[in-house]
Amino acid sequence: MTNSTTTFGMPDLAARLDRCTLEELDGLDFGVIGFGADTNVELYNAFESQAAGLSQQRVLGQPLFTNVAPCLNNFMVAQRFEDAQDDGSPLDDTIDYVLTLRMRPVKVALRLLASPGSARRYVLVQRQPR
């Protein structure tokens, strides 16, 4: 799979991201944050690292909703992952959002992805043009 064929809105994106190499993830033009059931960050691509101003080394292994991005720890984001996990249902929602941590408010689109039985869940971040 080439990065030019992996887009923010494509169907079955979580499965495609699961198969990407780290180099392919780093070549994407949107942020990718992959995390496990414990909410610890397992993947943090170069695009998101640069856009958020947080190094991959600082983020990997840290709890997403408390240490990395507490601005996502609410009913709109974290709760949706929790509900999907509790229900055993898939999650694929795209929402308009404003990131506020460690930066001036930034309008983004978030895509929340989780599949029953998958070890990894994703928050994708697409920055909107100014």
PyMOL commands that place a pseudoatom at each C-alpha (Angstrom):
pseudoatom trace, name=CA, resn=MET, resi=1, chain=A, elem=C, hetatm=0, pos=[0.000, 0.000, 0.000]
pseudoatom trace, name=CA, resn=THR, resi=2, chain=A, elem=C, hetatm=0, pos=[1.316, 3.412, -0.865]
pseudoatom trace, name=CA, resn=ASN, resi=3, chain=A, elem=C, hetatm=0, pos=[0.649, 6.518, 1.153]
pseudoatom trace, name=CA, resn=SER, resi=4, chain=A, elem=C, hetatm=0, pos=[-0.987, 8.265, -1.773]
pseudoatom trace, name=CA, resn=THR, resi=5, chain=A, elem=C, hetatm=0, pos=[-3.762, 5.665, -1.677]
pseudoatom trace, name=CA, resn=THR, resi=6, chain=A, elem=C, hetatm=0, pos=[-4.362, 5.979, 2.066]
pseudoatom trace, name=CA, resn=THR, resi=7, chain=A, elem=C, hetatm=0, pos=[-6.723, 8.862, 2.726]
pseudoatom trace, name=CA, resn=PHE, resi=8, chain=A, elem=C, hetatm=0, pos=[-8.446, 10.165, 5.856]
pseudoatom trace, name=CA, resn=GLY, resi=9, chain=A, elem=C, hetatm=0, pos=[-11.942, 9.265, 4.636]
pseudoatom trace, name=CA, resn=MET, resi=10, chain=A, elem=C, hetatm=0, pos=[-11.342, 5.900, 3.009]
pseudoatom trace, name=CA, resn=PRO, resi=11, chain=A, elem=C, hetatm=0, pos=[-13.431, 2.887, 4.026]
pseudoatom trace, name=CA, resn=ASP, resi=12, chain=A, elem=C, hetatm=0, pos=[-11.896, 0.125, 6.179]
pseudoatom trace, name=CA, resn=LEU, resi=13, chain=A, elem=C, hetatm=0, pos=[-9.107, 2.476, 7.228]
pseudoatom trace, name=CA, resn=ALA, resi=14, chain=A, elem=C, hetatm=0, pos=[-8.357, 0.844, 10.595]
pseudoatom trace, name=CA, resn=ALA, resi=15, chain=A, elem=C, hetatm=0, pos=[-7.493, -2.463, 8.908]
pseudoatom trace, name=CA, resn=ARG, resi=16, chain=A, elem=C, hetatm=0, pos=[-5.280, -0.641, 6.413]
pseudoatom trace, name=CA, resn=LEU, resi=17, chain=A, elem=C, hetatm=0, pos=[-3.488, 1.247, 9.185]
pseudoatom trace, name=CA, resn=ASP, resi=18, chain=A, elem=C, hetatm=0, pos=[-2.903, -2.042, 11.024]
pseudoatom trace, name=CA, resn=ARG, resi=19, chain=A, elem=C, hetatm=0, pos=[-0.944, -3.225, 7.971]
pseudoatom trace, name=CA, resn=CYS, resi=20, chain=A, elem=C, hetatm=0, pos=[1.097, -0.034, 7.453]
pseudoatom trace, name=CA, resn=THR, resi=21, chain=A, elem=C, hetatm=0, pos=[4.781, 0.096, 8.245]
pseudoatom trace, name=CA, resn=LEU, resi=22, chain=A, elem=C, hetatm=0, pos=[6.041, 2.910, 10.467]
pseudoatom trace, name=CA, resn=GLU, resi=23, chain=A, elem=C, hetatm=0, pos=[7.501, 4.559, 7.365]
pseudoatom trace, name=CA, resn=GLU, resi=24, chain=A, elem=C, hetatm=0, pos=[4.129, 4.450, 5.604]
pseudoatom trace, name=CA, resn=LEU, resi=25, chain=A, elem=C, hetatm=0, pos=[2.372, 5.929, 8.648]
pseudoatom trace, name=CA, resn=ASP, resi=26, chain=A, elem=C, hetatm=0, pos=[4.962, 8.719, 8.799]
pseudoatom trace, name=CA, resn=GLY, resi=27, chain=A, elem=C, hetatm=0, pos=[4.276, 9.538, 5.138]
pseudoatom trace, name=CA, resn=LEU, resi=28, chain=A, elem=C, hetatm=0, pos=[0.557, 10.199, 5.642]
pseudoatom trace, name=CA, resn=ASP, resi=29, chain=A, elem=C, hetatm=0, pos=[-0.820, 13.745, 5.417]
pseudoatom trace, name=CA, resn=PHE, resi=30, chain=A, elem=C, hetatm=0, pos=[-2.954, 13.428, 8.557]
pseudoatom trace, name=CA, resn=GLY, resi=31, chain=A, elem=C, hetatm=0, pos=[-2.235, 12.569, 12.177]
pseudoatom trace, name=CA, resn=VAL, resi=32, chain=A, elem=C, hetatm=0, pos=[-2.414, 8.968, 13.350]
pseudoatom trace, name=CA, resn=ILE, resi=33, chain=A, elem=C, hetatm=0, pos=[-2.566, 8.052, 17.024]
pseudoatom trace, name=CA, resn=GLY, resi=34, chain=A, elem=C, hetatm=0, pos=[-2.881, 4.323, 17.632]
pseudoatom trace, name=CA, resn=PHE, resi=35, chain=A, elem=C, hetatm=0, pos=[-3.518, 3.031, 21.142]
pseudoatom trace, name=CA, resn=GLY, resi=36, chain=A, elem=C, hetatm=0, pos=[-4.306, -0.209, 22.922]
pseudoatom trace, name=CA, resn=ALA, resi=37, chain=A, elem=C, hetatm=0, pos=[-7.159, -1.229, 25.226]
pseudoatom trace, name=CA, resn=ASP, resi=38, chain=A, elem=C, hetatm=0, pos=[-5.191, 0.275, 28.130]
pseudoatom trace, name=CA, resn=THR, resi=39, chain=A, elem=C, hetatm=0, pos=[-5.267, 3.622, 26.197]
pseudoatom trace, name=CA, resn=ASN, resi=40, chain=A, elem=C, hetatm=0, pos=[-1.452, 3.727, 26.054]
pseudoatom trace, name=CA, resn=VAL, resi=41, chain=A, elem=C, hetatm=0, pos=[-0.198, 5.189, 22.768]
pseudoatom trace, name=CA, resn=GLU, resi=42, chain=A, elem=C, hetatm=0, pos=[1.436, 2.579, 20.534]
pseudoatom trace, name=CA, resn=LEU, resi=43, chain=A, elem=C, hetatm=0, pos=[1.678, 4.571, 17.277]
pseudoatom trace, name=CA, resn=TYR, resi=44, chain=A, elem=C, hetatm=0, pos=[2.196, 8.294, 16.792]
pseudoatom trace, name=CA, resn=ASN, resi=45, chain=A, elem=C, hetatm=0, pos=[3.075, 9.292, 13.273]
pseudoatom trace, name=CA, resn=ALA, resi=46, chain=A, elem=C, hetatm=0, pos=[5.444, 12.048, 12.183]
pseudoatom trace, name=CA, resn=PHE, resi=47, chain=A, elem=C, hetatm=0, pos=[2.648, 14.282, 10.848]
pseudoatom trace, name=CA, resn=GLU, resi=48, chain=A, elem=C, hetatm=0, pos=[0.890, 14.364, 14.231]
pseudoatom trace, name=CA, resn=SER, resi=49, chain=A, elem=C, hetatm=0, pos=[4.157, 14.759, 16.107]
pseudoatom trace, name=CA, resn=GLN, resi=50, chain=A, elem=C, hetatm=0, pos=[5.096, 17.827, 14.073]
pseudoatom trace, name=CA, resn=ALA, resi=51, chain=A, elem=C, hetatm=0, pos=[1.598, 19.353, 14.107]
pseudoatom trace, name=CA, resn=ALA, resi=52, chain=A, elem=C, hetatm=0, pos=[1.117, 18.902, 17.864]
pseudoatom trace, name=CA, resn=GLY, resi=53, chain=A, elem=C, hetatm=0, pos=[4.696, 19.728, 18.808]
pseudoatom trace, name=CA, resn=LEU, resi=54, chain=A, elem=C, hetatm=0, pos=[5.103, 16.516, 20.810]
pseudoatom trace, name=CA, resn=SER, resi=55, chain=A, elem=C, hetatm=0, pos=[7.931, 14.089, 20.054]
pseudoatom trace, name=CA, resn=GLN, resi=56, chain=A, elem=C, hetatm=0, pos=[7.138, 10.476, 19.368]
pseudoatom trace, name=CA, resn=GLN, resi=57, chain=A, elem=C, hetatm=0, pos=[9.495, 9.467, 22.193]
pseudoatom trace, name=CA, resn=ARG, resi=58, chain=A, elem=C, hetatm=0, pos=[7.549, 11.622, 24.660]
pseudoatom trace, name=CA, resn=VAL, resi=59, chain=A, elem=C, hetatm=0, pos=[4.159, 10.199, 23.615]
pseudoatom trace, name=CA, resn=LEU, resi=60, chain=A, elem=C, hetatm=0, pos=[4.731, 6.479, 23.008]
pseudoatom trace, name=CA, resn=GLY, resi=61, chain=A, elem=C, hetatm=0, pos=[3.706, 4.344, 25.970]
pseudoatom trace, name=CA, resn=GLN, resi=62, chain=A, elem=C, hetatm=0, pos=[1.778, 7.175, 27.643]
pseudoatom trace, name=CA, resn=PRO, resi=63, chain=A, elem=C, hetatm=0, pos=[-1.988, 7.099, 28.349]
pseudoatom trace, name=CA, resn=LEU, resi=64, chain=A, elem=C, hetatm=0, pos=[-3.676, 9.022, 25.529]
pseudoatom trace, name=CA, resn=PHE, resi=65, chain=A, elem=C, hetatm=0, pos=[-6.607, 10.545, 27.373]
pseudoatom trace, name=CA, resn=THR, resi=66, chain=A, elem=C, hetatm=0, pos=[-4.790, 11.616, 30.550]
pseudoatom trace, name=CA, resn=ASN, resi=67, chain=A, elem=C, hetatm=0, pos=[-1.126, 12.324, 29.722]
pseudoatom trace, name=CA, resn=VAL, resi=68, chain=A, elem=C, hetatm=0, pos=[-1.001, 13.000, 25.976]
pseudoatom trace, name=CA, resn=ALA, resi=69, chain=A, elem=C, hetatm=0, pos=[-4.305, 14.631, 25.047]
pseudoatom trace, name=CA, resn=PRO, resi=70, chain=A, elem=C, hetatm=0, pos=[-6.539, 15.293, 28.050]
pseudoatom trace, name=CA, resn=CYS, resi=71, chain=A, elem=C, hetatm=0, pos=[-8.579, 17.607, 25.797]
pseudoatom trace, name=CA, resn=LEU, resi=72, chain=A, elem=C, hetatm=0, pos=[-9.932, 14.367, 24.226]
pseudoatom trace, name=CA, resn=ASN, resi=73, chain=A, elem=C, hetatm=0, pos=[-10.986, 12.898, 27.576]
pseudoatom trace, name=CA, resn=ASN, resi=74, chain=A, elem=C, hetatm=0, pos=[-14.705, 13.611, 27.253]
pseudoatom trace, name=CA, resn=PHE, resi=75, chain=A, elem=C, hetatm=0, pos=[-18.002, 12.190, 26.008]
pseudoatom trace, name=CA, resn=MET, resi=76, chain=A, elem=C, hetatm=0, pos=[-17.257, 13.172, 22.411]
pseudoatom trace, name=CA, resn=VAL, resi=77, chain=A, elem=C, hetatm=0, pos=[-14.069, 11.129, 22.080]
pseudoatom trace, name=CA, resn=ALA, resi=78, chain=A, elem=C, hetatm=0, pos=[-12.909, 8.920, 24.980]
pseudoatom trace, name=CA, resn=GLN, resi=79, chain=A, elem=C, hetatm=0, pos=[-16.435, 7.888, 25.932]
pseudoatom trace, name=CA, resn=ARG, resi=80, chain=A, elem=C, hetatm=0, pos=[-17.191, 6.713, 22.395]
pseudoatom trace, name=CA, resn=PHE, resi=81, chain=A, elem=C, hetatm=0, pos=[-14.229, 4.334, 22.526]
pseudoatom trace, name=CA, resn=GLU, resi=82, chain=A, elem=C, hetatm=0, pos=[-15.307, 3.094, 25.956]
pseudoatom trace, name=CA, resn=ASP, resi=83, chain=A, elem=C, hetatm=0, pos=[-18.900, 2.549, 24.811]
pseudoatom trace, name=CA, resn=ALA, resi=84, chain=A, elem=C, hetatm=0, pos=[-17.796, 0.665, 21.685]
pseudoatom trace, name=CA, resn=GLN, resi=85, chain=A, elem=C, hetatm=0, pos=[-15.511, -1.547, 23.762]
pseudoatom trace, name=CA, resn=ASP, resi=86, chain=A, elem=C, hetatm=0, pos=[-18.257, -2.240, 26.332]
pseudoatom trace, name=CA, resn=ASP, resi=87, chain=A, elem=C, hetatm=0, pos=[-20.809, -3.029, 23.591]
pseudoatom trace, name=CA, resn=GLY, resi=88, chain=A, elem=C, hetatm=0, pos=[-18.385, -4.992, 21.412]
pseudoatom trace, name=CA, resn=SER, resi=89, chain=A, elem=C, hetatm=0, pos=[-19.446, -2.781, 18.523]
pseudoatom trace, name=CA, resn=PRO, resi=90, chain=A, elem=C, hetatm=0, pos=[-17.367, -1.182, 15.776]
pseudoatom trace, name=CA, resn=LEU, resi=91, chain=A, elem=C, hetatm=0, pos=[-16.637, 2.532, 15.904]
pseudoatom trace, name=CA, resn=ASP, resi=92, chain=A, elem=C, hetatm=0, pos=[-16.090, 4.694, 12.833]
pseudoatom trace, name=CA, resn=ASP, resi=93, chain=A, elem=C, hetatm=0, pos=[-17.160, 8.271, 13.538]
pseudoatom trace, name=CA, resn=THR, resi=94, chain=A, elem=C, hetatm=0, pos=[-15.853, 11.510, 12.102]
pseudoatom trace, name=CA, resn=ILE, resi=95, chain=A, elem=C, hetatm=0, pos=[-16.473, 14.646, 14.135]
pseudoatom trace, name=CA, resn=ASP, resi=96, chain=A, elem=C, hetatm=0, pos=[-15.531, 18.297, 13.912]
pseudoatom trace, name=CA, resn=TYR, resi=97, chain=A, elem=C, hetatm=0, pos=[-13.456, 19.221, 16.948]
pseudoatom trace, name=CA, resn=VAL, resi=98, chain=A, elem=C, hetatm=0, pos=[-11.266, 21.954, 18.409]
pseudoatom trace, name=CA, resn=LEU, resi=99, chain=A, elem=C, hetatm=0, pos=[-7.946, 20.911, 19.937]
pseudoatom trace, name=CA, resn=THR, resi=100, chain=A, elem=C, hetatm=0, pos=[-6.895, 23.142, 22.805]
pseudoatom trace, name=CA, resn=LEU, resi=101, chain=A, elem=C, hetatm=0, pos=[-4.001, 21.544, 24.685]
pseudoatom trace, name=CA, resn=ARG, resi=102, chain=A, elem=C, hetatm=0, pos=[-0.527, 23.118, 24.469]
pseudoatom trace, name=CA, resn=MET, resi=103, chain=A, elem=C, hetatm=0, pos=[-1.538, 25.253, 21.508]
pseudoatom trace, name=CA, resn=ARG, resi=104, chain=A, elem=C, hetatm=0, pos=[-3.949, 27.880, 20.402]
pseudoatom trace, name=CA, resn=PRO, resi=105, chain=A, elem=C, hetatm=0, pos=[-7.345, 26.390, 19.511]
pseudoatom trace, name=CA, resn=VAL, resi=106, chain=A, elem=C, hetatm=0, pos=[-7.105, 24.466, 16.245]
pseudoatom trace, name=CA, resn=LYS, resi=107, chain=A, elem=C, hetatm=0, pos=[-10.105, 23.264, 14.240]
pseudoatom trace, name=CA, resn=VAL, resi=108, chain=A, elem=C, hetatm=0, pos=[-9.719, 19.664, 13.123]
pseudoatom trace, name=CA, resn=ALA, resi=109, chain=A, elem=C, hetatm=0, pos=[-11.699, 16.697, 11.961]
pseudoatom trace, name=CA, resn=LEU, resi=110, chain=A, elem=C, hetatm=0, pos=[-11.242, 13.621, 14.139]
pseudoatom trace, name=CA, resn=ARG, resi=111, chain=A, elem=C, hetatm=0, pos=[-11.945, 10.136, 12.891]
pseudoatom trace, name=CA, resn=LEU, resi=112, chain=A, elem=C, hetatm=0, pos=[-12.441, 7.622, 15.686]
pseudoatom trace, name=CA, resn=LEU, resi=113, chain=A, elem=C, hetatm=0, pos=[-11.815, 3.997, 14.700]
pseudoatom trace, name=CA, resn=ALA, resi=114, chain=A, elem=C, hetatm=0, pos=[-12.171, 0.779, 16.669]
pseudoatom trace, name=CA, resn=SER, resi=115, chain=A, elem=C, hetatm=0, pos=[-13.017, -2.760, 15.602]
pseudoatom trace, name=CA, resn=PRO, resi=116, chain=A, elem=C, hetatm=0, pos=[-14.176, -5.562, 17.910]
pseudoatom trace, name=CA, resn=GLY, resi=117, chain=A, elem=C, hetatm=0, pos=[-11.362, -8.025, 18.398]
pseudoatom trace, name=CA, resn=SER, resi=118, chain=A, elem=C, hetatm=0, pos=[-8.681, -5.607, 17.186]
pseudoatom trace, name=CA, resn=ALA, resi=119, chain=A, elem=C, hetatm=0, pos=[-5.871, -4.867, 19.612]
pseudoatom trace, name=CA, resn=ARG, resi=120, chain=A, elem=C, hetatm=0, pos=[-5.465, -1.283, 18.425]
pseudoatom trace, name=CA, resn=ARG, resi=121, chain=A, elem=C, hetatm=0, pos=[-7.800, 1.704, 18.199]
pseudoatom trace, name=CA, resn=TYR, resi=122, chain=A, elem=C, hetatm=0, pos=[-7.154, 4.964, 16.368]
pseudoatom trace, name=CA, resn=VAL, resi=123, chain=A, elem=C, hetatm=0, pos=[-7.734, 8.679, 16.636]
pseudoatom trace, name=CA, resn=LEU, resi=124, chain=A, elem=C, hetatm=0, pos=[-6.985, 10.277, 13.266]
pseudoatom trace, name=CA, resn=VAL, resi=125, chain=A, elem=C, hetatm=0, pos=[-6.499, 14.022, 13.086]
pseudoatom trace, name=CA, resn=GLN, resi=126, chain=A, elem=C, hetatm=0, pos=[-7.023, 16.051, 9.937]
pseudoatom trace, name=CA, resn=ARG, resi=127, chain=A, elem=C, hetatm=0, pos=[-6.069, 19.682, 10.286]
pseudoatom trace, name=CA, resn=GLN, resi=128, chain=A, elem=C, hetatm=0, pos=[-8.383, 21.991, 8.404]
pseudoatom trace, name=CA, resn=PRO, resi=129, chain=A, elem=C, hetatm=0, pos=[-6.848, 24.563, 6.101]
pseudoatom trace, name=CA, resn=ARG, resi=130, chain=A, elem=C, hetatm=0, pos=[-6.773, 28.109, 7.415]
for i in range(1, 130): cmd.bond("trace and resi %d" % i, "trace and resi %d" % (i + 1))
show_as sticks, trace
zoom trace
